[in-house]
Amino acid sequence: MKKSLLIGLSVFTLALIQATLSAPAYAQSDLISEMDQDEDGMISIREAVANPSLLASFGKIDTDGDGKISLKELEETQLLKQVIKQA
């Protein structure tokens, strides 16, 4: 009985940790899906105009300077948390 309870708690804890760690990735994907009007999988400067916080941080997030924010660039920045909170 104790062993089953311990296994159940372990599985629950691991699932909770996985959900917590994957939440930012979902937030990033959701942000791109929400703002990506031309459906190219990225946020252009024109699309970012809809979110003043994102627009203000655009140059810092767009690390390769191509004028678009990719999912990879969002994952690499800590600015996403600010953008989501202010949106």
PyRosetta script that sets phi, psi and omega in degrees:
from pyrosetta import init, pose_from_sequence

init()
pose = pose_from_sequence("MKKSLLIGLSVFTLALIQATLSAPAYAQSDLISEMDQDEDGMISIREAVANPSLLASFGKIDTDGDGKISLKELEETQLLKQVIKQA")
pose.set_psi(1, -45.8)
pose.set_omega(1, 179.4)
pose.set_phi(2, -64.2)
pose.set_psi(2, -39.0)
pose.set_omega(2, -179.4)
pose.set_phi(3, -63.9)
pose.set_psi(3, -43.2)
pose.set_omega(3, 178.9)
pose.set_phi(4, -63.3)
pose.set_psi(4, -41.1)
pose.set_omega(4, 178.4)
pose.set_phi(5, -64.4)
pose.set_psi(5, -42.8)
pose.set_omega(5, 179.1)
pose.set_phi(6, -63.6)
pose.set_psi(6, -42.9)
pose.set_omega(6, 178.5)
pose.set_phi(7, -64.4)
pose.set_psi(7, -43.9)
pose.set_omega(7, 179.1)
pose.set_phi(8, -61.5)
pose.set_psi(8, -43.7)
pose.set_omega(8, 177.8)
pose.set_phi(9, -65.4)
pose.set_psi(9, -37.6)
pose.set_omega(9, 178.3)
pose.set_phi(10, -64.5)
pose.set_psi(10, -44.7)
pose.set_omega(10, 179.0)
pose.set_phi(11, -63.4)
pose.set_psi(11, -44.1)
pose.set_omega(11, 178.9)
pose.set_phi(12, -61.6)
pose.set_psi(12, -43.9)
pose.set_omega(12, -179.9)
pose.set_phi(13, -63.1)
pose.set_psi(13, -44.2)
pose.set_omega(13, 178.5)
pose.set_phi(14, -63.4)
pose.set_psi(14, -40.6)
pose.set_omega(14, 178.2)
pose.set_phi(15, -64.8)
pose.set_psi(15, -39.9)
pose.set_omega(15, 178.8)
pose.set_phi(16, -65.4)
pose.set_psi(16, -42.2)
pose.set_omega(16, 177.8)
pose.set_phi(17, -63.5)
pose.set_psi(17, -43.9)
pose.set_omega(17, 179.8)
pose.set_phi(18, -63.0)
pose.set_psi(18, -42.5)
pose.set_omega(18, 179.6)
pose.set_phi(19, -64.4)
pose.set_psi(19, -39.6)
pose.set_omega(19, 179.7)
pose.set_phi(20, -66.3)
pose.set_psi(20, -41.4)
pose.set_omega(20, -178.8)
pose.set_phi(21, -73.3)
pose.set_psi(21, -30.1)
pose.set_omega(21, -177.9)
pose.set_phi(22, -87.4)
pose.set_psi(22, -11.5)
pose.set_omega(22, -178.9)
pose.set_phi(23, -58.4)
pose.set_psi(23, -44.0)
pose.set_omega(23, 178.3)
pose.set_phi(24, -61.2)
pose.set_psi(24, -35.6)
pose.set_omega(24, 178.9)
pose.set_phi(25, -64.2)
pose.set_psi(25, -41.2)
pose.set_omega(25, 176.5)
pose.set_phi(26, -64.1)
pose.set_psi(26, -40.4)
pose.set_omega(26, 179.3)
pose.set_phi(27, -61.6)
pose.set_psi(27, -40.7)
pose.set_omega(27, 179.2)
pose.set_phi(28, -66.0)
pose.set_psi(28, -44.8)
pose.set_omega(28, 178.7)
pose.set_phi(29, -63.7)
pose.set_psi(29, -40.9)
pose.set_omega(29, 178.8)
pose.set_phi(30, -63.7)
pose.set_psi(30, -40.4)
pose.set_omega(30, 179.4)
pose.set_phi(31, -62.7)
pose.set_psi(31, -44.5)
pose.set_omega(31, 178.3)
pose.set_phi(32, -64.4)
pose.set_psi(32, -46.5)
pose.set_omega(32, -179.9)
pose.set_phi(33, -59.2)
pose.set_psi(33, -41.2)
pose.set_omega(33, -178.0)
pose.set_phi(34, -68.2)
pose.set_psi(34, -38.2)
pose.set_omega(34, -172.2)
pose.set_phi(35, -99.4)
pose.set_psi(35, -15.9)
pose.set_omega(35, -174.3)
pose.set_phi(36, -79.3)
pose.set_psi(36, 85.3)
pose.set_omega(36, -175.5)
pose.set_phi(37, -71.3)
pose.set_psi(37, -33.2)
pose.set_omega(37, -179.2)
pose.set_phi(38, -91.1)
pose.set_psi(38, 2.7)
pose.set_omega(38, 174.9)
pose.set_phi(39, 55.4)
pose.set_psi(39, 41.6)
pose.set_omega(39, 175.8)
pose.set_phi(40, -97.5)
pose.set_psi(40, 3.8)
pose.set_omega(40, 178.1)
pose.set_phi(41, 84.7)
pose.set_psi(41, 7.8)
pose.set_omega(41, -180.0)
pose.set_phi(42, -138.8)
pose.set_psi(42, 164.3)
pose.set_omega(42, 177.2)
pose.set_phi(43, -106.4)
pose.set_psi(43, 117.4)
pose.set_omega(43, 177.7)
pose.set_phi(44, -84.9)
pose.set_psi(44, 169.1)
pose.set_omega(44, 178.0)
pose.set_phi(45, -61.1)
pose.set_psi(45, -36.9)
pose.set_omega(45, 177.6)
pose.set_phi(46, -64.7)
pose.set_psi(46, -38.7)
pose.set_omega(46, 178.6)
pose.set_phi(47, -72.1)
pose.set_psi(47, -31.5)
pose.set_omega(47, -178.4)
pose.set_phi(48, -70.5)
pose.set_psi(48, -17.6)
pose.set_omega(48, 179.9)
pose.set_phi(49, -57.7)
pose.set_psi(49, -27.7)
pose.set_omega(49, -179.7)
pose.set_phi(50, -68.3)
pose.set_psi(50, -16.9)
pose.set_omega(50, -179.5)
pose.set_phi(51, -126.6)
pose.set_psi(51, 99.0)
pose.set_omega(51, -175.9)
pose.set_phi(52, -55.8)
pose.set_psi(52, -35.5)
pose.set_omega(52, 179.1)
pose.set_phi(53, -67.0)
pose.set_psi(53, -42.9)
pose.set_omega(53, 178.3)
pose.set_phi(54, -66.4)
pose.set_psi(54, -42.4)
pose.set_omega(54, 179.9)
pose.set_phi(55, -60.3)
pose.set_psi(55, -42.4)
pose.set_omega(55, -179.9)
pose.set_phi(56, -64.2)
pose.set_psi(56, -29.4)
pose.set_omega(56, -178.0)
pose.set_phi(57, -100.8)
pose.set_psi(57, 2.7)
pose.set_omega(57, -171.7)
pose.set_phi(58, -52.9)
pose.set_psi(58, -48.4)
pose.set_omega(58, -177.6)
pose.set_phi(59, -63.1)
pose.set_psi(59, -31.1)
pose.set_omega(59, 178.5)
pose.set_phi(60, -77.1)
pose.set_psi(60, -33.6)
pose.set_omega(60, -179.3)
pose.set_phi(61, -78.6)
pose.set_psi(61, -39.1)
pose.set_omega(61, -179.0)
pose.set_phi(62, -77.5)
pose.set_psi(62, 76.6)
pose.set_omega(62, -172.7)
pose.set_phi(63, -70.7)
pose.set_psi(63, -24.6)
pose.set_omega(63, 179.3)
pose.set_phi(64, -91.8)
pose.set_psi(64, -3.4)
pose.set_omega(64, 174.0)
pose.set_phi(65, 69.0)
pose.set_psi(65, 23.5)
pose.set_omega(65, -178.6)
pose.set_phi(66, -88.2)
pose.set_psi(66, 2.3)
pose.set_omega(66, 179.3)
pose.set_phi(67, 82.5)
pose.set_psi(67, 10.0)
pose.set_omega(67, 178.9)
pose.set_phi(68, -138.5)
pose.set_psi(68, 147.9)
pose.set_omega(68, 176.6)
pose.set_phi(69, -103.6)
pose.set_psi(69, 121.3)
pose.set_omega(69, 179.2)
pose.set_phi(70, -95.3)
pose.set_psi(70, 167.7)
pose.set_omega(70, 176.0)
pose.set_phi(71, -60.2)
pose.set_psi(71, -39.8)
pose.set_omega(71, 179.2)
pose.set_phi(72, -60.4)
pose.set_psi(72, -42.9)
pose.set_omega(72, 179.6)
pose.set_phi(73, -66.2)
pose.set_psi(73, -37.2)
pose.set_omega(73, 176.3)
pose.set_phi(74, -65.1)
pose.set_psi(74, -39.3)
pose.set_omega(74, 179.5)
pose.set_phi(75, -65.2)
pose.set_psi(75, -30.8)
pose.set_omega(75, -175.5)
pose.set_phi(76, -84.4)
pose.set_psi(76, -9.8)
pose.set_omega(76, -176.0)
pose.set_phi(77, -105.4)
pose.set_psi(77, 148.2)
pose.set_omega(77, 174.7)
pose.set_phi(78, -90.5)
pose.set_psi(78, -7.4)
pose.set_omega(78, -177.6)
pose.set_phi(79, -72.1)
pose.set_psi(79, -18.4)
pose.set_omega(79, -177.3)
pose.set_phi(80, -58.4)
pose.set_psi(80, -39.3)
pose.set_omega(80, -179.2)
pose.set_phi(81, -58.9)
pose.set_psi(81, -41.7)
pose.set_omega(81, 178.5)
pose.set_phi(82, -65.3)
pose.set_psi(82, -44.2)
pose.set_omega(82, -177.0)
pose.set_phi(83, -62.2)
pose.set_psi(83, -44.5)
pose.set_omega(83, -178.2)
pose.set_phi(84, -66.7)
pose.set_psi(84, -41.4)
pose.set_omega(84, 179.7)
pose.set_phi(85, -63.7)
pose.set_psi(85, -36.4)
pose.set_omega(85, -175.6)
pose.set_phi(86, -88.0)
pose.set_psi(86, -10.9)
pose.set_omega(86, -177.5)
pose.set_phi(87, -74.4)
pose.dump_pdb("model.pdb")
